[in-house]
Amino acid sequence: MKPVVIEEYVERGLVRFVSRHFAFLGPESIRAAEAAECAGEQGGFEDYSRLVLANQRANRNGGGFADTKLMALARFAGFDTNVFESCLVDGKYAANVQQDVADAHELGVRGTPSVFINGEFVSPADVETVRAALDRALAVSGGG
Amino acid sequence: MMTMARVAGGWGFRHVLVVASLLLIFSACDSEGTQIGAPDRHALGPADAAVTLVAFDDYQ
């Protein structure tokens, strides 16, 4: 859904896309989210996020996103690995990820991806539903 | 009639005070409540876009 929204709406300046974490599937979800934040520190949140998602494995919390793997992905993406490792090991963004998860719970989020458009919950978050909701919101706002 | 007018005026003023107090309380609650799109550390697209999409996601 995200690549389509970015190509069709964000790159045309129509929509702002905000990514937040709902790391609820276990410890490796949390570490992956923290790693993405560390990548963001080096200006690579989106690139690293795509890389992590492309390396998803079927067995959750089975080592696919262990710190060593997250480090390897950072190295592959060309980040400063010393800075990245310090960031990840120190849990520099752990509180930010926890805050996102807490906010998601407070907003009633139960699964992923969960999408809100101008504050309205949109379900299911598939391409067609989100596209239709965006078109409606743009029509209402006069921004389409 | 004068008495009725005074009473009505008095209740009107009290109503204004009550409504104003409630508005203050609600606005305070809103400012401290959860904001869907904030923080927006990782946002793409113009900050002044008419439409904002917020996606909560997990990497696993």
N, CA and C atoms of all chains as a GROMACS GRO file, in nm:
protein
  612
    1MET      N    1   0.082  -0.120   0.000
    1MET     CA    2   0.000   0.000   0.000
    1MET      C    3   0.087   0.126   0.000
    2LYS      N    4   0.191   0.126   0.084
    2LYS     CA    5   0.272   0.247   0.098
    2LYS      C    6   0.337   0.292  -0.033
    3PRO      N    7   0.400   0.200  -0.108
    3PRO     CA    8   0.463   0.244  -0.234
    3PRO      C    9   0.363   0.309  -0.330
    4VAL      N   10   0.241   0.254  -0.335
    4VAL     CA   11   0.139   0.309  -0.425
    4VAL      C   12   0.098   0.449  -0.380
    5VAL      N   13   0.077   0.464  -0.251
    5VAL     CA   14   0.036   0.595  -0.198
    5VAL      C   15   0.145   0.699  -0.222
    6ILE      N   16   0.267   0.657  -0.203
    6ILE     CA   17   0.378   0.752  -0.223
    6ILE      C   18   0.385   0.794  -0.371
    7GLU      N   19   0.375   0.696  -0.458
    7GLU     CA   20   0.386   0.727  -0.601
    7GLU      C   21   0.269   0.812  -0.652
    8GLU      N   22   0.147   0.774  -0.610
    8GLU     CA   23   0.029   0.838  -0.668
    8GLU      C   24  -0.014   0.967  -0.597
    9TYR      N   25   0.021   0.980  -0.470
    9TYR     CA   26  -0.029   1.095  -0.394
    9TYR      C   27   0.081   1.181  -0.332
   10VAL      N   28   0.177   1.117  -0.267
   10VAL     CA   29   0.279   1.194  -0.196
   10VAL      C   30   0.371   1.266  -0.295
   11GLU      N   31   0.416   1.194  -0.396
   11GLU     CA   32   0.509   1.255  -0.492
   11GLU      C   33   0.441   1.363  -0.576
   12ARG      N   34   0.309   1.363  -0.578
   12ARG     CA   35   0.236   1.470  -0.648
   12ARG      C   36   0.202   1.585  -0.552
   13GLY      N   37   0.248   1.574  -0.428
   13GLY     CA   38   0.228   1.682  -0.332
   13GLY      C   39   0.088   1.689  -0.274
   14LEU      N   40   0.010   1.582  -0.289
   14LEU     CA   41  -0.129   1.584  -0.245
   14LEU      C   42  -0.146   1.538  -0.101
   15VAL      N   43  -0.060   1.448  -0.060
   15VAL     CA   44  -0.078   1.381   0.070
   15VAL      C   45   0.053   1.377   0.148
   16ARG      N   46   0.040   1.391   0.278
   16ARG     CA   47   0.155   1.372   0.367
   16ARG      C   48   0.142   1.234   0.429
   17PHE      N   49   0.249   1.156   0.423
   17PHE     CA   50   0.248   1.019   0.473
   17PHE      C   51   0.336   1.012   0.597
   18VAL      N   52   0.275   0.979   0.709
   18VAL     CA   53   0.349   0.970   0.835
   18VAL      C   54   0.359   0.823   0.875
   19SER      N   55   0.481   0.777   0.896
   19SER     CA   56   0.504   0.638   0.938
   19SER      C   57   0.528   0.633   1.088
   20ARG      N   58   0.451   0.546   1.154
   20ARG     CA   59   0.472   0.526   1.298
   20ARG      C   60   0.479   0.376   1.326
   21HIS      N   61   0.536   0.343   1.440
   21HIS     CA   62   0.557   0.202   1.472
   21HIS      C   63   0.442   0.143   1.554
   22PHE      N   64   0.403   0.024   1.514
   22PHE     CA   65   0.318  -0.057   1.604
   22PHE      C   66   0.386  -0.193   1.614
   23ALA      N   67   0.497  -0.192   1.686
   23ALA     CA   68   0.580  -0.312   1.700
   23ALA      C   69   0.519  -0.402   1.806
   24PHE      N   70   0.428  -0.488   1.761
   24PHE     CA   71   0.351  -0.566   1.858
   24PHE      C   72   0.370  -0.717   1.841
   25LEU      N   73   0.455  -0.757   1.749
   25LEU     CA   74   0.469  -0.900   1.722
   25LEU      C   75   0.590  -0.964   1.789
   26GLY      N   76   0.643  -0.897   1.890
   26GLY     CA   77   0.751  -0.958   1.965
   26GLY      C   78   0.877  -0.874   1.970
   27PRO      N   79   0.978  -0.925   2.038
   27PRO     CA   80   1.100  -0.847   2.062
   27PRO      C   81   1.172  -0.805   1.933
   28GLU      N   82   1.168  -0.890   1.831
   28GLU     CA   83   1.239  -0.853   1.709
   28GLU      C   84   1.165  -0.744   1.631
   29SER      N   85   1.036  -0.734   1.651
   29SER     CA   86   0.961  -0.620   1.594
   29SER      C   87   1.011  -0.490   1.654
   30ILE      N   88   1.029  -0.494   1.785
   30ILE     CA   89   1.074  -0.374   1.857
   30ILE      C   90   1.215  -0.336   1.814
   31ARG      N   91   1.303  -0.435   1.804
   31ARG     CA   92   1.442  -0.406   1.766
   31ARG      C   93   1.449  -0.354   1.622
   32ALA      N   94   1.367  -0.412   1.536
   32ALA     CA   95   1.366  -0.366   1.396
   32ALA      C   96   1.319  -0.220   1.388
   33ALA      N   97   1.220  -0.188   1.468
   33ALA     CA   98   1.170  -0.050   1.471
   33ALA      C   99   1.278   0.045   1.524
   34GLU      N  100   1.346   0.002   1.629
   34GLU     CA  101   1.453   0.085   1.684
   34GLU      C  102   1.566   0.101   1.582
   35ALA      N  103   1.594  -0.007   1.510
   35ALA     CA  104   1.699   0.000   1.408
   35ALA      C  105   1.660   0.097   1.297
   36ALA      N  106   1.533   0.097   1.260
   36ALA     CA  107   1.486   0.190   1.157
   36ALA      C  108   1.503   0.335   1.205
   37GLU      N  109   1.478   0.356   1.334
   37GLU     CA  110   1.498   0.490   1.390
   37GLU      C  111   1.646   0.528   1.382
   38CYS      N  112   1.734   0.432   1.411
   38CYS     CA  113   1.878   0.458   1.404
   38CYS      C  114   1.918   0.490   1.260
   39ALA      N  115   1.857   0.422   1.166
   39ALA     CA  116   1.884   0.452   1.025
   39ALA      C  117   1.834   0.592   0.992
   40GLY      N  118   1.721   0.627   1.050
   40GLY     CA  119   1.666   0.761   1.028
   40GLY      C  120   1.760   0.870   1.075
   41GLU      N  121   1.835   0.838   1.180
   41GLU     CA  122   1.933   0.933   1.231
   41GLU      C  123   2.037   0.967   1.124
   42GLN      N  124   2.059   0.870   1.034
   42GLN     CA  125   2.156   0.892   0.925
   42GLN      C  126   2.084   0.924   0.793
   43GLY      N  127   1.958   0.961   0.804
   43GLY     CA  128   1.882   1.001   0.686
   43GLY      C  129   1.833   0.887   0.601
   44GLY      N  130   1.827   0.767   0.661
   44GLY     CA  131   1.791   0.651   0.580
   44GLY      C  132   1.673   0.571   0.630
   45PHE      N  133   1.578   0.636   0.694
   45PHE     CA  134   1.464   0.562   0.749
   45PHE      C  135   1.389   0.485   0.641
   46GLU      N  136   1.357   0.552   0.532
   46GLU     CA  137   1.277   0.487   0.428
   46GLU      C  138   1.354   0.374   0.360
   47ASP      N  139   1.479   0.400   0.326
   47ASP     CA  140   1.560   0.297   0.260
   47ASP      C  141   1.576   0.175   0.350
   48TYR      N  142   1.606   0.201   0.476
   48TYR     CA  143   1.628   0.090   0.568
   48TYR      C  144   1.497   0.015   0.594
   49SER      N  145   1.387   0.086   0.603
   49SER     CA  146   1.257   0.022   0.624
   49SER      C  147   1.226  -0.073   0.510
   50ARG      N  148   1.250  -0.027   0.388
   50ARG     CA  149   1.225  -0.113   0.271
   50ARG      C  150   1.314  -0.237   0.276
   51LEU      N  151   1.438  -0.217   0.317
   51LEU     CA  152   1.531  -0.328   0.324
   51LEU      C  153   1.487  -0.430   0.430
   52VAL      N  154   1.444  -0.380   0.544
   52VAL     CA  155   1.398  -0.470   0.651
   52VAL      C  156   1.275  -0.547   0.605
   53LEU      N  157   1.181  -0.476   0.545
   53LEU     CA  158   1.058  -0.543   0.500
   53LEU      C  159   1.088  -0.647   0.391
   54ALA      N  160   1.187  -0.618   0.309
   54ALA     CA  161   1.224  -0.714   0.204
   54ALA      C  162   1.291  -0.838   0.262
   55ASN      N  163   1.335  -0.828   0.387
   55ASN     CA  164   1.402  -0.941   0.451
   55ASN      C  165   1.317  -1.007   0.559
   56GLN      N  166   1.187  -0.984   0.552
   56GLN     CA  167   1.096  -1.050   0.646
   56GLN      C  168   1.106  -1.201   0.632
   57ARG      N  169   1.090  -1.269   0.745
   57ARG     CA  170   1.090  -1.416   0.742
   57ARG      C  171   0.960  -1.468   0.800
   58ALA      N  172   0.927  -1.588   0.763
   58ALA     CA  173   0.802  -1.647   0.810
   58ALA      C  174   0.804  -1.673   0.961
   59ASN      N  175   0.918  -1.716   1.012
   59ASN     CA  176   0.923  -1.747   1.156
   59ASN      C  177   0.958  -1.621   1.236
   60ARG      N  178   0.853  -1.562   1.290
   60ARG     CA  179   0.871  -1.439   1.365
   60ARG      C  180   0.957  -1.463   1.490
   61ASN      N  181   1.038  -1.364   1.522
   61ASN     CA  182   1.124  -1.369   1.641
   61ASN      C  183   1.215  -1.491   1.640
   62GLY      N  184   1.249  -1.535   1.520
   62GLY     CA  185   1.336  -1.652   1.509
   62GLY      C  186   1.479  -1.616   1.471
   63GLY      N  187   1.515  -1.492   1.490
   63GLY     CA  188   1.651  -1.449   1.462
   63GLY      C  189   1.664  -1.368   1.333
   64GLY      N  190   1.556  -1.361   1.257
   64GLY     CA  191   1.560  -1.286   1.132
   64GLY      C  192   1.594  -1.139   1.151
   65PHE      N  193   1.550  -1.085   1.264
   65PHE     CA  194   1.580  -0.946   1.296
   65PHE      C  195   1.655  -0.936   1.429
   66ALA      N  196   1.744  -1.033   1.448
   66ALA     CA  197   1.837  -1.023   1.562
   66ALA      C  198   1.929  -0.904   1.536
   67ASP      N  199   1.991  -0.853   1.642
   67ASP     CA  200   2.075  -0.734   1.626
   67ASP      C  201   2.182  -0.754   1.520
   68THR      N  202   2.240  -0.874   1.514
   68THR     CA  203   2.346  -0.898   1.415
   68THR      C  204   2.292  -0.884   1.273
   69LYS      N  205   2.168  -0.930   1.252
   69LYS     CA  206   2.107  -0.919   1.119
   69LYS      C  207   2.074  -0.774   1.087
   70LEU      N  208   2.023  -0.704   1.186
   70LEU     CA  209   1.990  -0.563   1.165
   70LEU      C  210   2.117  -0.482   1.134
   71MET      N  211   2.225  -0.518   1.202
   71MET     CA  212   2.355  -0.454   1.175
   71MET      C  213   2.401  -0.484   1.033
   72ALA      N  214   2.385  -0.611   0.994
   72ALA     CA  215   2.427  -0.651   0.860
   72ALA      C  216   2.349  -0.574   0.753
   73LEU      N  217   2.222  -0.553   0.778
   73LEU     CA  218   2.140  -0.477   0.682
   73LEU      C  219   2.188  -0.331   0.675
   74ALA      N  220   2.225  -0.278   0.789
   74ALA     CA  221   2.276  -0.140   0.792
   74ALA      C  222   2.408  -0.130   0.715
   75ARG      N  223   2.490  -0.232   0.732
   75ARG     CA  224   2.619  -0.235   0.660
   75ARG      C  225   2.593  -0.243   0.509
   76PHE      N  226   2.500  -0.330   0.473
   76PHE     CA  227   2.465  -0.348   0.331
   76PHE      C  228   2.413  -0.218   0.271
   77ALA      N  229   2.337  -0.144   0.350
   77ALA     CA  230   2.278  -0.019   0.301
   77ALA      C  231   2.377   0.096   0.299
   78GLY      N  232   2.494   0.072   0.356
   78GLY     CA  233   2.599   0.173   0.349
   78GLY      C  234   2.597   0.276   0.461
   79PHE      N  235   2.533   0.242   0.571
   79PHE     CA  236   2.532   0.336   0.684
   79PHE      C  237   2.665   0.330   0.759
   80ASP      N  238   2.689   0.432   0.838
   80ASP     CA  239   2.803   0.432   0.930
   80ASP      C  240   2.771   0.330   1.039
   81THR      N  241   2.834   0.214   1.030
   81THR     CA  242   2.795   0.103   1.118
   81THR      C  243   2.834   0.127   1.264
   82ASN      N  244   2.940   0.203   1.287
   82ASN     CA  245   2.978   0.232   1.426
   82ASN      C  246   2.870   0.315   1.494
   83VAL      N  247   2.825   0.417   1.423
   83VAL     CA  248   2.719   0.504   1.477
   83VAL      C  249   2.590   0.425   1.491
   84PHE      N  250   2.561   0.344   1.390
   84PHE     CA  251   2.438   0.264   1.392
   84PHE      C  252   2.439   0.166   1.508
   85GLU      N  253   2.551   0.098   1.526
   85GLU     CA  254   2.560  -0.003   1.633
   85GLU      C  255   2.545   0.061   1.770
   86SER      N  256   2.612   0.173   1.789
   86SER     CA  257   2.600   0.243   1.918
   86SER      C  258   2.455   0.280   1.944
   87CYS      N  259   2.391   0.330   1.842
   87CYS     CA  260   2.251   0.372   1.854
   87CYS      C  261   2.163   0.254   1.892
   88LEU      N  262   2.184   0.142   1.822
   88LEU     CA  263   2.099   0.024   1.846
   88LEU      C  264   2.126  -0.038   1.983
   89VAL      N  265   2.255  -0.056   2.013
   89VAL     CA  266   2.292  -0.120   2.140
   89VAL      C  267   2.247  -0.035   2.259
   90ASP      N  268   2.260   0.095   2.244
   90ASP     CA  269   2.221   0.186   2.354
   90ASP      C  270   2.070   0.201   2.367
   91GLY      N  271   1.998   0.149   2.272
   91GLY     CA  272   1.852   0.164   2.277
   91GLY      C  273   1.810   0.310   2.270
   92LYS      N  274   1.881   0.383   2.186
   92LYS     CA  275   1.862   0.529   2.183
   92LYS      C  276   1.719   0.570   2.152
   93TYR      N  277   1.651   0.491   2.069
   93TYR     CA  278   1.515   0.528   2.030
   93TYR      C  279   1.408   0.435   2.087
   94ALA      N  280   1.447   0.360   2.188
   94ALA     CA  281   1.352   0.265   2.248
   94ALA      C  282   1.228   0.338   2.300
   95ALA      N  283   1.249   0.451   2.364
   95ALA     CA  284   1.136   0.525   2.420
   95ALA      C  285   1.044   0.577   2.310
   96ASN      N  286   1.102   0.617   2.197
   96ASN     CA  287   1.020   0.666   2.085
   96ASN      C  288   0.931   0.554   2.031
   97VAL      N  289   0.991   0.436   2.016
   97VAL     CA  290   0.914   0.323   1.966
   97VAL      C  291   0.804   0.286   2.065
   98GLN      N  292   0.839   0.284   2.192
   98GLN     CA  293   0.738   0.253   2.296
   98GLN      C  294   0.625   0.354   2.294
   99GLN      N  295   0.660   0.479   2.271
   99GLN     CA  296   0.555   0.583   2.267
   99GLN      C  297   0.462   0.562   2.150
  100ASP      N  298   0.519   0.526   2.034
  100ASP     CA  299   0.436   0.499   1.918
  100ASP      C  300   0.339   0.383   1.948
  101VAL      N  301   0.392   0.278   2.009
  101VAL     CA  302   0.309   0.161   2.039
  101VAL      C  303   0.200   0.198   2.140
  102ALA      N  304   0.237   0.275   2.240
  102ALA     CA  305   0.138   0.318   2.340
  102ALA      C  306   0.029   0.404   2.275
  103ASP      N  307   0.070   0.493   2.186
  103ASP     CA  308  -0.028   0.578   2.116
  103ASP      C  309  -0.121   0.492   2.030
  104ALA      N  310  -0.061   0.392   1.964
  104ALA     CA  311  -0.142   0.304   1.879
  104ALA      C  312  -0.247   0.232   1.963
  105HIS      N  313  -0.206   0.180   2.078
  105HIS     CA  314  -0.302   0.113   2.166
  105HIS      C  315  -0.413   0.209   2.207
  106GLU      N  316  -0.374   0.331   2.241
  106GLU     CA  317  -0.472   0.430   2.287
  106GLU      C  318  -0.571   0.464   2.176
  107LEU      N  319  -0.523   0.456   2.052
  107LEU     CA  320  -0.610   0.488   1.937
  107LEU      C  321  -0.692   0.368   1.892
  108GLY      N  322  -0.671   0.255   1.959
  108GLY     CA  323  -0.751   0.137   1.925
  108GLY      C  324  -0.692   0.050   1.816
  109VAL      N  325  -0.566   0.074   1.781
  109VAL     CA  326  -0.501  -0.007   1.677
  109VAL      C  327  -0.486  -0.150   1.727
  110ARG      N  328  -0.523  -0.245   1.641
  110ARG     CA  329  -0.517  -0.386   1.680
  110ARG      C  330  -0.430  -0.470   1.588
  111GLY      N  331  -0.396  -0.417   1.473
  111GLY     CA  332  -0.316  -0.494   1.378
  111GLY      C  333  -0.242  -0.401   1.284
  112THR      N  334  -0.168  -0.461   1.193
  112THR     CA  335  -0.092  -0.380   1.098
  112THR      C  336  -0.114  -0.429   0.954
  113PRO      N  337  -0.103  -0.341   0.857
  113PRO     CA  338  -0.093  -0.196   0.880
  113PRO      C  339  -0.227  -0.137   0.922
  114SER      N  340  -0.223  -0.036   1.006
  114SER     CA  341  -0.343   0.039   1.043
  114SER      C  342  -0.328   0.182   0.993
  115VAL      N  343  -0.430   0.227   0.926
  115VAL     CA  344  -0.420   0.357   0.857
  115VAL      C  345  -0.527   0.454   0.907
  116PHE      N  346  -0.484   0.576   0.928
  116PHE     CA  347  -0.575   0.686   0.960
  116PHE      C  348  -0.558   0.793   0.852
  117ILE      N  349  -0.669   0.838   0.797
  117ILE     CA  350  -0.663   0.945   0.698
  117ILE      C  351  -0.738   1.065   0.753
  118ASN      N  352  -0.666   1.173   0.772
  118ASN     CA  353  -0.718   1.292   0.839
  118ASN      C  354  -0.790   1.254   0.969
  119GLY      N  355  -0.729   1.162   1.041
  119GLY     CA  356  -0.780   1.123   1.172
  119GLY      C  357  -0.884   1.014   1.171
  120GLU      N  358  -0.932   0.976   1.054
  120GLU     CA  359  -1.034   0.872   1.045
  120GLU      C  360  -0.968   0.736   1.018
  121PHE      N  361  -1.007   0.637   1.097
  121PHE     CA  362  -0.954   0.502   1.079
  121PHE      C  363  -1.007   0.443   0.949
  122VAL      N  364  -0.917   0.386   0.870
  122VAL     CA  365  -0.955   0.326   0.741
  122VAL      C  366  -0.926   0.177   0.744
  123SER      N  367  -1.026   0.097   0.716
  123SER     CA  368  -1.008  -0.048   0.721
  123SER      C  369  -1.091  -0.114   0.611
  124PRO      N  370  -1.034  -0.215   0.542
  124PRO     CA  371  -0.898  -0.266   0.557
  124PRO      C  372  -0.798  -0.172   0.491
  125ALA      N  373  -0.672  -0.186   0.527
  125ALA     CA  374  -0.570  -0.096   0.476
  125ALA      C  375  -0.508  -0.150   0.347
  126ASP      N  376  -0.594  -0.198   0.258
  126ASP     CA  377  -0.541  -0.244   0.129
  126ASP      C  378  -0.539  -0.127   0.031
  127VAL      N  379  -0.474  -0.149  -0.081
  127VAL     CA  380  -0.451  -0.039  -0.176
  127VAL      C  381  -0.582   0.025  -0.221
  128GLU      N  382  -0.678  -0.057  -0.259
  128GLU     CA  383  -0.802  -0.002  -0.315
  128GLU      C  384  -0.880   0.079  -0.211
  129THR      N  385  -0.890   0.025  -0.091
  129THR     CA  386  -0.964   0.095   0.014
  129THR      C  387  -0.897   0.227   0.051
  130VAL      N  388  -0.766   0.222   0.063
  130VAL     CA  389  -0.692   0.344   0.100
  130VAL      C  390  -0.699   0.446  -0.013
  131ARG      N  391  -0.687   0.399  -0.135
  131ARG     CA  392  -0.695   0.490  -0.250
  131ARG      C  393  -0.833   0.560  -0.254
  132ALA      N  394  -0.938   0.483  -0.230
  132ALA     CA  395  -1.073   0.540  -0.231
  132ALA      C  396  -1.090   0.642  -0.118
  133ALA      N  397  -1.036   0.608  -0.001
  133ALA     CA  398  -1.047   0.699   0.114
  133ALA      C  399  -0.967   0.827   0.090
  134LEU      N  400  -0.851   0.813   0.028
  134LEU     CA  401  -0.771   0.932  -0.003
  134LEU      C  402  -0.843   1.021  -0.104
  135ASP      N  403  -0.903   0.958  -0.204
  135ASP     CA  404  -0.975   1.037  -0.306
  135ASP      C  405  -1.092   1.113  -0.244
  136ARG      N  406  -1.162   1.045  -0.150
  136ARG     CA  407  -1.274   1.112  -0.081
  136ARG      C  408  -1.223   1.229   0.001
  137ALA      N  409  -1.115   1.206   0.075
  137ALA     CA  410  -1.060   1.311   0.161
  137ALA      C  411  -1.012   1.430   0.078
  138LEU      N  412  -0.951   1.400  -0.035
  138LEU     CA  413  -0.903   1.508  -0.123
  138LEU      C  414  -1.020   1.585  -0.182
  139ALA      N  415  -1.128   1.514  -0.217
  139ALA     CA  416  -1.245   1.581  -0.273
  139ALA      C  417  -1.308   1.674  -0.169
  140VAL      N  418  -1.316   1.627  -0.045
  140VAL     CA  419  -1.374   1.707   0.063
  140VAL      C  420  -1.289   1.830   0.090
  141SER      N  421  -1.158   1.811   0.086
  141SER     CA  422  -1.067   1.921   0.119
  141SER      C  423  -1.044   2.015   0.000
  142GLY      N  424  -1.088   1.970  -0.116
  142GLY     CA  425  -1.064   2.050  -0.235
  142GLY      C  426  -0.920   2.042  -0.282
  143GLY      N  427  -0.849   1.943  -0.228
  143GLY     CA  428  -0.707   1.932  -0.262
  143GLY      C  429  -0.677   1.840  -0.378
  144GLY      N  430  -0.782   1.774  -0.434
  144GLY     CA  431  -0.757   1.681  -0.543
  144GLY      C  432  -0.759   1.750  -0.675
  145MET      N  433  -4.163   4.164   3.580
  145MET     CA  434  -4.087   4.153   3.456
  145MET      C  435  -3.940   4.182   3.479
  146MET      N  436  -3.914   4.284   3.562
  146MET     CA  437  -3.774   4.318   3.590
  146MET      C  438  -3.704   4.202   3.660
  147THR      N  439  -3.777   4.142   3.755
  147THR     CA  440  -3.718   4.031   3.829
  147THR      C  441  -3.688   3.914   3.737
  148MET      N  442  -3.788   3.884   3.649
  148MET     CA  443  -3.768   3.774   3.554
  148MET      C  444  -3.648   3.801   3.464
  149ALA      N  445  -3.638   3.929   3.420
  149ALA     CA  446  -3.527   3.964   3.331
  149ALA      C  447  -3.393   3.946   3.402
  150ARG      N  448  -3.389   3.987   3.532
  150ARG     CA  449  -3.264   3.973   3.606
  150ARG      C  450  -3.227   3.825   3.621
  151VAL      N  451  -3.331   3.745   3.654
  151VAL     CA  452  -3.306   3.602   3.671
  151VAL      C  453  -3.254   3.542   3.542
  152ALA      N  454  -3.325   3.578   3.431
  152ALA     CA  455  -3.284   3.524   3.301
  152ALA      C  456  -3.142   3.568   3.268
  153GLY      N  457  -3.115   3.696   3.295
  153GLY     CA  458  -2.980   3.746   3.267
  153GLY      C  459  -2.876   3.676   3.351
  154GLY      N  460  -2.910   3.655   3.480
  154GLY     CA  461  -2.817   3.585   3.570
  154GLY      C  462  -2.787   3.445   3.524
  155TRP      N  463  -2.893   3.370   3.489
  155TRP     CA  464  -2.871   3.233   3.441
  155TRP      C  465  -2.794   3.232   3.311
  156GLY      N  466  -2.820   3.334   3.226
  156GLY     CA  467  -2.747   3.341   3.100
  156GLY      C  468  -2.598   3.356   3.124
  157PHE      N  469  -2.562   3.442   3.216
  157PHE     CA  470  -2.421   3.464   3.247
  157PHE      C  471  -2.358   3.338   3.304
  158ARG      N  472  -2.437   3.270   3.393
  158ARG     CA  473  -2.383   3.146   3.450
  158ARG      C  474  -2.361   3.042   3.340
  159HIS      N  475  -2.458   3.038   3.246
  159HIS     CA  476  -2.443   2.942   3.137
  159HIS      C  477  -2.316   2.970   3.057
  160VAL      N  478  -2.294   3.100   3.032
  160VAL     CA  479  -2.174   3.138   2.956
  160VAL      C  480  -2.049   3.090   3.032
  161LEU      N  481  -2.050   3.111   3.165
  161LEU     CA  482  -1.934   3.070   3.245
  161LEU      C  483  -1.914   2.918   3.238
  162VAL      N  484  -2.025   2.845   3.250
  162VAL     CA  485  -2.016   2.698   3.248
  162VAL      C  486  -1.964   2.650   3.113
  163VAL      N  487  -2.021   2.706   3.006
  163VAL     CA  488  -1.977   2.664   2.871
  163VAL      C  489  -1.832   2.699   2.849
  164ALA      N  490  -1.792   2.820   2.893
  164ALA     CA  491  -1.652   2.860   2.876
  164ALA      C  492  -1.559   2.767   2.953
  165SER      N  493  -1.600   2.730   3.075
  165SER     CA  494  -1.518   2.638   3.155
  165SER      C  495  -1.504   2.504   3.086
  166LEU      N  496  -1.619   2.454   3.035
  166LEU     CA  497  -1.614   2.324   2.966
  166LEU      C  498  -1.524   2.329   2.844
  167LEU      N  499  -1.532   2.440   2.770
  167LEU     CA  500  -1.448   2.454   2.651
  167LEU      C  501  -1.300   2.451   2.689
  168LEU      N  502  -1.268   2.520   2.800
  168LEU     CA  503  -1.129   2.521   2.846
  168LEU      C  504  -1.083   2.381   2.883
  169ILE      N  505  -1.172   2.308   2.954
  169ILE     CA  506  -1.138   2.171   2.997
  169ILE      C  507  -1.118   2.082   2.875
  170PHE      N  508  -1.212   2.091   2.778
  170PHE     CA  509  -1.201   2.006   2.660
  170PHE      C  510  -1.076   2.038   2.579
  171SER      N  511  -1.045   2.167   2.565
  171SER     CA  512  -0.928   2.202   2.485
  171SER      C  513  -0.801   2.155   2.554
  172ALA      N  514  -0.799   2.158   2.688
  172ALA     CA  515  -0.682   2.110   2.762
  172ALA      C  516  -0.667   1.960   2.742
  173CYS      N  517  -0.780   1.888   2.750
  173CYS     CA  518  -0.775   1.743   2.731
  173CYS      C  519  -0.724   1.710   2.592
  174ASP      N  520  -0.772   1.784   2.493
  174ASP     CA  521  -0.734   1.756   2.356
  174ASP      C  522  -0.585   1.776   2.335
  175SER      N  523  -0.531   1.884   2.395
  175SER     CA  524  -0.390   1.912   2.372
  175SER      C  525  -0.301   1.807   2.439
  176GLU      N  526  -0.351   1.741   2.542
  176GLU     CA  527  -0.270   1.640   2.610
  176GLU      C  528  -0.300   1.499   2.559
  177GLY      N  529  -0.404   1.485   2.478
  177GLY     CA  530  -0.443   1.353   2.432
  177GLY      C  531  -0.351   1.302   2.323
  178THR      N  532  -0.377   1.178   2.282
  178THR     CA  533  -0.296   1.117   2.178
  178THR      C  534  -0.324   1.183   2.044
  179GLN      N  535  -0.219   1.224   1.977
  179GLN     CA  536  -0.233   1.280   1.843
  179GLN      C  537  -0.190   1.173   1.744
  180ILE      N  538  -0.277   1.146   1.649
  180ILE     CA  539  -0.251   1.036   1.557
  180ILE      C  540  -0.122   1.057   1.479
  181GLY      N  541  -0.106   1.175   1.428
  181GLY     CA  542   0.008   1.201   1.339
  181GLY      C  543   0.130   1.260   1.405
  182ALA      N  544   0.133   1.263   1.536
  182ALA     CA  545   0.248   1.322   1.603
  182ALA      C  546   0.301   1.224   1.708
  183PRO      N  547   0.429   1.205   1.715
  183PRO     CA  548   0.531   1.278   1.639
  183PRO      C  549   0.539   1.230   1.495
  184ASP      N  550   0.578   1.321   1.407
  184ASP     CA  551   0.590   1.283   1.266
  184ASP      C  552   0.737   1.283   1.225
  185ARG      N  553   0.814   1.201   1.296
  185ARG     CA  554   0.957   1.194   1.268
  185ARG      C  555   0.984   1.150   1.125
  186HIS      N  556   0.897   1.060   1.078
  186HIS     CA  557   0.921   1.003   0.946
  186HIS      C  558   0.802   1.034   0.855
  187ALA      N  559   0.802   1.154   0.804
  187ALA     CA  560   0.692   1.198   0.719
  187ALA      C  561   0.744   1.228   0.580
  188LEU      N  562   0.664   1.191   0.483
  188LEU     CA  563   0.694   1.221   0.343
  188LEU      C  564   0.582   1.310   0.290
  189GLY      N  565   0.620   1.406   0.205
  189GLY     CA  566   0.517   1.493   0.148
  189GLY      C  567   0.511   1.625   0.220
  190PRO      N  568   0.439   1.719   0.160
  190PRO     CA  569   0.434   1.855   0.215
  190PRO      C  570   0.366   1.863   0.352
  191ALA      N  571   0.425   1.942   0.439
  191ALA     CA  572   0.370   1.957   0.574
  191ALA      C  573   0.232   2.022   0.572
  192ASP      N  574   0.204   2.098   0.467
  192ASP     CA  575   0.076   2.168   0.461
  192ASP      C  576  -0.025   2.096   0.370
  193ALA      N  577   0.000   1.969   0.343
  193ALA     CA  578  -0.094   1.894   0.258
  193ALA      C  579  -0.230   1.890   0.323
  194ALA      N  580  -0.334   1.895   0.240
  194ALA     CA  581  -0.471   1.894   0.293
  194ALA      C  582  -0.506   1.760   0.354
  195VAL      N  583  -0.438   1.656   0.310
  195VAL     CA  584  -0.469   1.521   0.358
  195VAL      C  585  -0.343   1.458   0.417
  196THR      N  586  -0.359   1.404   0.537
  196THR     CA  587  -0.248   1.334   0.603
  196THR      C  588  -0.288   1.190   0.628
  197LEU      N  589  -0.201   1.101   0.585
  197LEU     CA  590  -0.221   0.958   0.610
  197LEU      C  591  -0.118   0.916   0.714
  198VAL      N  592  -0.165   0.854   0.821
  198VAL     CA  593  -0.076   0.801   0.924
  198VAL      C  594  -0.088   0.650   0.924
  199ALA      N  595   0.025   0.583   0.907
  199ALA     CA  596   0.025   0.437   0.903
  199ALA      C  597   0.105   0.381   1.020
  200PHE      N  598   0.041   0.295   1.096
  200PHE     CA  599   0.110   0.221   1.203
  200PHE      C  600   0.145   0.085   1.146
  201ASP      N  601   0.274   0.049   1.157
  201ASP     CA  602   0.314  -0.078   1.096
  201ASP      C  603   0.418  -0.150   1.181
  202ASP      N  604   0.432  -0.279   1.150
  202ASP     CA  605   0.527  -0.366   1.218
  202ASP      C  606   0.618  -0.423   1.110
  203TYR      N  607   0.743  -0.447   1.143
  203TYR     CA  608   0.835  -0.498   1.041
  203TYR      C  609   0.828  -0.650   1.026
  204GLN      N  610   0.763  -0.719   1.118
  204GLN     CA  611   0.757  -0.865   1.107
  204GLN      C  612   0.627  -0.908   1.039
   0.00000   0.00000   0.00000
